[in-house]
Amino acid sequence: MKNLEKFNHVNGQMQTRFDISHSIRISLAALALPMMISACVTESQFLAQNAPSALNTALARGRFELNCPQASGTVLSQKVTYINGLGMGMGGGGYEWTEYTIGVRGCGKSAVFETMCRDQDNCNAFAGNGQIIQNQQ
């Protein structure tokens, strides 16, 4: 009976370790998958895939700040930003996010926003110079 109790105790510990180990492996795979996918994307493709989200993010902020629901936006410049040469993709040089300068105009006003995207679902727009300019008619 004592041996059976020891076996059950050891078996329970092994099962717990397997469960933890299994969940760690799944978590690591989930983290590695986006990096492996991004390794196959060129800079141009990375910029192109994030551009619509960047424009929509800047437009949402611009329409709010300009108080102009019909404002429109234009991508003025774009680039891929590297961080210390770390990361996957592009031969190990790696990129972390895309940056866009986006102009928003409407209702006689305009503003410029710097928009940064990690991917299509993760973009943020920052005021380029913090000024809203009244356009002369």
Secondary structure, DSSP 4 states (H G I P E B T S, - for coil): -HHHHHHHHHHHHHHHHHHHHHHHHHHHHHHHHHHHHHTT--HHHHHHHHHHHHHHHHHHHHHHHTT-TT-EEEEEEEEEE-STT-SSSGGGT---EEEEEEEEEETTEEEEEEEEEEETTEEEEEESSS--EEPP-
